[in-house]
Amino acid sequence: MIGGIGKKFSYHKTGFMLMKLLHKTDPDIIPLSMLLSLLQTAIPYSGFFLFARLIDYLTAGNYDEALQTAILLTGINLVLGLLVDLLNQAVEYKGKASALGIKYLIREKALALDLETMENAGVQEKINTTEFTMRMYGGIDYIAKCYQKIFTAVLSIALSIIMILTLCFIKPVSSGVLNWTASPAVSLAAFTLVLSIVMFWQRGIRKELTQKQDANRKSHVEAEHQLGYMLNQVFLDYTKGKVIRIFDMKGMIMKRYGIWRKITRRVYEEMTAMYKKSITLNSCANGIFITFSYLMVFFKILAGAVSIGSFTKYAGAMAQFSTALTEISENNSYIERMCGYMSCFLEFLELENKRETGSIPIEKRLDNIYEIEFHEVSFSYPGSSEQILSKVSCKIRLKDKMALVGENGAGKSTFIKLLCRLYDPTEGYITLNGVDIRKYNHREYLSLFSVVFQDFKLFAFPISDNIAAGKKWEEEKLLKCLKQAGIENWVQKKKEGLHTSLYTVNSGGEDISGGEAQKLALARALYKDAPFVILDEPTAALDPFSEYEIYTRFDELVRNKTSIYISHRMSSCRFCDDIMVLRNGKIAERGSHEKLLEKAGIYANLWNAQAKYYI
Ligand SMILES: Nc1ncnc2c1ncn2[C@@H]1O[C@H](COP(=O)(O)OP(=O)(O)OP(=O)(O)O)[C@@H](O)[C@H]1O
C-alpha cells in the first residue's frame, strides 16, 4: 500500500514488528527491560510481605525479630532501588541510541528508493507521519518503554492474583454473619464481579480514546506538516525573504500560519480533554476497586481469617492489582496512538525499489557505442491521467549532438527522465543496444548519464564534494572540469579553494550567484565523464560571454559522447546535428537546422519568432 496513512497492520502487530526492529538494532534492550520489570515488581511485593511480618512481630511484642525484618526490608529496598535506577538509565540510554539508528534507517531508505516512489504523495505522507510522530511523541524507544510498563503490570497482576486467590480461599474462624461475608465463595464471587465491572469500564474508556485518536490523526499530521513547512522553509529560509518583502506577503503568510495553528490547537485541545476524561474515569475505576479490596481484607481480619499485619500485604496486593490494570490501559492507549502513526514507518520500510528489477551489467565500452531507442513510448505521471508523451518512437543517434525543442510543458524534461529511467514508460519500452533498459542493473544504467537538470541542485557541502559527487576526487581532473565550465578562476580565488563550502554563509561558507551555481553544475556533469551528456537549459543563468564560451567549447565538451541539449534559445540548437521538436506529446518534426527551416513548420516558427528580437 503506497498512498495515505494506512492501517495495514493492527496496533499490536505494528508494535511487535517495531520491537523486532529495536531488537535488531540493540539485542540488549528487551532483555534488560524485562529484568527491569522483574525488579520493579519485586520492590513492592517484597515490601508487602516483610512489612506484614514486621507488624505481626510488633503486635506480638517480638522486637528482635521486628528489628531484623526492618533491617532486611530497608536493605532489600536499597539494593533493588539502586539496581532499578541503574537499569533504568541503561535502558533509557540504549533506547535513545537505537531510536537514532532507526532514524538513520529512514534516511538511508529514502535515498535508496527510486525517485518515482519518493515523489509519490502517499510515500511523502508516510515519511512525514513517521518523522512527526518521533518528534512529537518519542520514537520506538518510547513504545518499548510502554511495553516494559505493561510487562511490569502483567507481572504485578500475576502476583496479586495469586495473593488475592489465597486470601479468598482462607476460611474465617468466627461464626455468624462474618463467617458468611468472609467465606471463600462470597469473596471469590465479589472479587470476580468487581473486577469484571472495572475491566469492562476501562475497556470502554480505551475504546473511546482510540476512536478519537484515529479520527484526529490525519488532520493532526497535515497541520503539523504545514506548520513545519512554514517554520523551516518560509520564516527561517532567508533566500525567500526578498520575495516576501517585495510582494508584501507577510499578511498572507501569517494568515495561513494562523489557520494551521488553529487546527493544531483544536486537535490538541480535543485530545487533552479526552486524556483528562480517560484519566479521571480510570481513577474512579481504581477507587472502586481499592475500596472493595480494603473492605474484603477488613472482613477477613474481622472474621479472624488473617492477621492484622496481613492487612498491608493483601490490601497492598489489591491496590497493586488495580494500579497495574490502569497502567495496562493507559500504556495500551499510548501504544495504540503511536502504532497508529508508526505503521506508516513499517509500510515505508516495506516499499520496494521499482528500479531494482534488472540485473544485466552494462557492457563497459571505451568506444562509447551505446545506442538508445524509444519504442512507442507513452507516459503519464503517477496519479495523473494526462498523457505527457504519446507513442513516441525514436532512435538517439550515436555520438550525435541532438537538440530537444518544444514549447513549455511539451514534455522535454519528461523525455529525459524516461531516458535516464528515473521513471518507466506507462506503455512501450526503451532499449539500450537492443535490450529493454529495465533488464539492466539500474545503478550501472544510471552511470551512463551526466545531466545538468533545469533545476540543477548543489548542496551546502564543499565544492569538491559537489563536483566529484562525493567520490574520491582527482584535483587535476576537477580543475580541468571547472575550467571547461568557465569557473576555475572563481574557485581558485577562494581562500579554501576546492574545500570552500557552498551556501552555509553563517559557518564560513560561500553564497554564490545563479550563474556561478549553474557553471558548477556543468562542471559536475563534465567530471562524471559519462557516455551521454544531457544539458537541460544549461546556460539559462549565464551571461552572454559565458554562454558564448560554452557554445564555442561545446564540441570539445561532448567529444566522443552522445549529447542531448534542451534550450529555448533557438540559436544554440544550430550547433546540433539533429533537432527533435516535441508537441502534444509527439515528435512533431525532426531533422537538421537547415532542413527544419526549409520545412517552414513549428521549428521554423519558433526560430523566426525569436530571431525577430535579436536582429
Ligand atoms: N512530477 C510531475 N508530476 C505530474 N506532472 C508533472 C510532473 N513533472 C512535470 N509534470 C507535467 O508534465 C508536463 C511536461 O513537463 P516537462 O517538465 O517535461 O515539460 P518541458 O517541455 O520540459 O517544459 P519547460 O520547457 O517548461 O521546461 C507539464 O505539463 C508538467 O506540468
The ligand as an SDF file (V2000), in Angstrom:
LIG
                    3D

 31 33  0  0  0  0  0  0  0  0999 V2000
    6.2670   15.1590  -11.2270 N   0  0  0  0  0  0  0  0  0  0  0  0
    5.2590   15.5280  -12.0120 C   0  0  0  0  0  0  0  0  0  0  0  0
    4.0010   15.1370  -11.7270 N   0  0  0  0  0  0  0  0  0  0  0  0
    2.9680   15.4770  -12.5230 C   0  0  0  0  0  0  0  0  0  0  0  0
    3.0820   16.2080  -13.6260 N   0  0  0  0  0  0  0  0  0  0  0  0
    4.3010   16.6520  -13.9750 C   0  0  0  0  0  0  0  0  0  0  0  0
    5.4620   16.3390  -13.1940 C   0  0  0  0  0  0  0  0  0  0  0  0
    6.5330   16.8910  -13.7740 N   0  0  0  0  0  0  0  0  0  0  0  0
    6.0880   17.5120  -14.8800 C   0  0  0  0  0  0  0  0  0  0  0  0
    4.7510   17.3720  -14.9970 N   0  0  0  0  0  0  0  0  0  0  0  0
    3.9070   17.8680  -16.0860 C   0  0  0  0  0  0  0  0  0  0  0  0
    4.3480   17.2780  -17.2990 O   0  0  0  0  0  0  0  0  0  0  0  0
    4.2590   18.2040  -18.3580 C   0  0  0  0  0  0  0  0  0  0  0  0
    5.5920   18.2200  -19.1030 C   0  0  0  0  0  0  0  0  0  0  0  0
    6.5540   18.7520  -18.2310 O   0  0  0  0  0  0  0  0  0  0  0  0
    8.0980   18.8710  -18.6660 P   0  0  0  0  0  0  0  0  0  0  0  0
    8.8220   19.4070  -17.4960 O   0  0  0  0  0  0  0  0  0  0  0  0
    8.5040   17.5900  -19.2480 O   0  0  0  0  0  0  0  0  0  0  0  0
    7.9740   19.9570  -19.8080 O   0  0  0  0  0  0  0  0  0  0  0  0
    9.1390   20.7370  -20.5730 P   0  0  0  0  0  0  0  0  0  0  0  0
    8.8890   20.5530  -22.0200 O   0  0  0  0  0  0  0  0  0  0  0  0
   10.4540   20.3430  -20.0530 O   0  0  0  0  0  0  0  0  0  0  0  0
    8.7560   22.2020  -20.1390 O   0  0  0  0  0  0  0  0  0  0  0  0
    9.6710   23.5090  -19.9750 P   0  0  0  0  0  0  0  0  0  0  0  0
   10.0910   23.9500  -21.3160 O   0  0  0  0  0  0  0  0  0  0  0  0
    8.7270   24.4870  -19.3640 O   0  0  0  0  0  0  0  0  0  0  0  0
   10.7990   23.1590  -19.0830 O   0  0  0  0  0  0  0  0  0  0  0  0
    3.8870   19.5490  -17.7490 C   0  0  0  0  0  0  0  0  0  0  0  0
    2.5100   19.7700  -18.0120 O   0  0  0  0  0  0  0  0  0  0  0  0
    4.1120   19.3650  -16.2660 C   0  0  0  0  0  0  0  0  0  0  0  0
    3.1770   20.0640  -15.5250 O   0  0  0  0  0  0  0  0  0  0  0  0
  1  2  1  0
  2  3  1  0
  2  7  2  0
  3  4  2  0
  4  5  1  0
  5  6  2  0
  6  7  1  0
  6 10  1  0
  7  8  1  0
  8  9  2  0
  9 10  1  0
 10 11  1  0
 11 12  1  0
 11 30  1  0
 12 13  1  0
 13 14  1  0
 13 28  1  0
 14 15  1  0
 15 16  1  0
 16 17  2  0
 16 18  1  0
 16 19  1  0
 19 20  1  0
 20 21  2  0
 20 22  1  0
 20 23  1  0
 23 24  1  0
 24 25  2  0
 24 26  1  0
 24 27  1  0
 28 29  1  0
 28 30  1  0
 30 31  1  0
M  END
$$$$
